[in-house]
């Protein structure tokens, strides 16, 4: 075995064509820049706080932004992190010109096949949820002292509405509907007591809750998700080891003053 | 007996430069990369096939996210503007399908190793253009296949297990597009391999660190909540939850393995353990959490830690015994 390895190494030596020093230096510089680009986004994402990103992460990420974004290196790699959270789905209500109504849920493993297609639709549902920021009333707008926060809030909200409206347009075109409405659903994860003792099925409708899109009375310090409204109240057991709605990790709720990556495809958290 | 020389700063710098030189610029055989090329190319063919069949659902003016919206999401003035794609401006279903058919053609050529030095960069480019258009519908699979194809296009990995190698053996190699000798180690093979290895280490390190922000990965319940996620689930493994010990142990192994992969995978003694755990974790994701494509791609990427000499021996045709 060792002899084989030695002969392979000898063969490697014989055929080796090492580049000259100047090429090695050039390659080394390119390698270092690329390695920085690989680390820039996850490091910035990992060091993100309530209002900003670590000053240690900002310069690298900002200077390498064109390369990081174009080469599709803008990932946080937060797979099932910080905690495995609930899934988010879209409930679509379609109305035809003859007033017939039908419902469509995304993702739907029976309607979307093969699995890769299902997963694409699943990601779209999660994407719309991640973009969600509640609307604000004119009164809130007038009374909020932090105008920067207000401006950031409006931009985030308009981005959500733009994507939601595009999805509605697609539904109308695809299914020939006259109107369409989209609601966001949250599928809560049951604990072991609910599954084993109370025999709750994972697809039980009681685990699904509609997420509201109601205006806020006051503007919090940063956009926050709103607690879901259960479609059918579940009075079985208290939740053990389940994150409270405000801890649900599927959305980065802060709008840092100095936003590192505005790329909506970047920084995905839970879905791998 | 001569006294030992003190280890000076100069020695340290010389060792550092020498170590860097050996790590990046030692020529390497192409065999392992060729296997990754075949797997990654086949995965890209599948990805683009799905995009091609459902092109108008995901691209054009009637897509889930239409052209105007995608351009606005990547508006000028934001970092996202750099993630540019020509597909932002194409609405014709015919052109969109043609685009994906071209992508399938290049990815197939990459898989088969036909004109690999051209096909692989084109496969990467067309995939990148598609990814920049598909904002919102992407996940880990896309990240991994773009990463692999980006590094594979650096390397002459079409010099073995390829149509190029067959053509070369018959003397039909294109003079302006040399494929490289099958048994000739190349520095570019090494650079591509090292890049895949280091990129994997970054993925796992931040994957592990990010989990440390969550309490479920420490109290041992994270694996349970991953298993009962109905939208991901493809195989019902909730019965494991009857043993909290097993669930908590699997959770602990996952977070420790993921965080320390970047250290465990380099020493020869611990490498098999790190790679075996990678295989089981990603096979689990593929079979239980319904992400066969993502799990397979990650296993493919981990092959970069297999020495090409090992791959070559493993896949060598048995020589015919003289009669």
Interface residues (C-beta under 8 A of the other chain):
Chain A: X4 X5 X8 X11 X12 X15 X16 X17 X18 X19 X24 X27 X28 X31 X34 X35 X38 X39 X42 X43 X45 X46 X65 X66 X67 X68 X69 X70 X71 X72 X74 X75 X76 X77 X78 X79 X80 X81 X82 X83 X84 X85 X86 X87 X89 X107 X114 X115 X116 X117 X118 X119 X120 X121 X122 X123 X124 X127 X128 X159 X162 X163 X165 X166 X167 X169 X170 X173 X174 X187 X189 X190 X191 X192 X195 X196 X202 X203 X241 X242 X243 X249 X260 X261 X262 X263 X264 X265 X266 X268 X269 X271 X272
Chain B: X20 X21 X24 X25 X26 X27 X28 X29 X46 X47 X50 X54 X57 X58 X62 X63 X64 X65 X66 X68 X69 X72 X73 X74 X78 X79 X80 X81 X82 X83 X84 X128 X131 X132 X134 X135 X136 X137 X138 X139 X140 X141 X142 X143 X146 X150 X181 X183 X184 X185 X186 X187 X191 X195 X198 X199 X202 X203 X206 X207 X209 X210 X211 X212 X213 X214 X215 X216 X217 X219 X221 X222 X224 X225 X226 X228 X229 X230 X231 X232 X233 X234 X238 X241 X242 X244 X285 X290 X291 X292 X293 X294 X309 X313
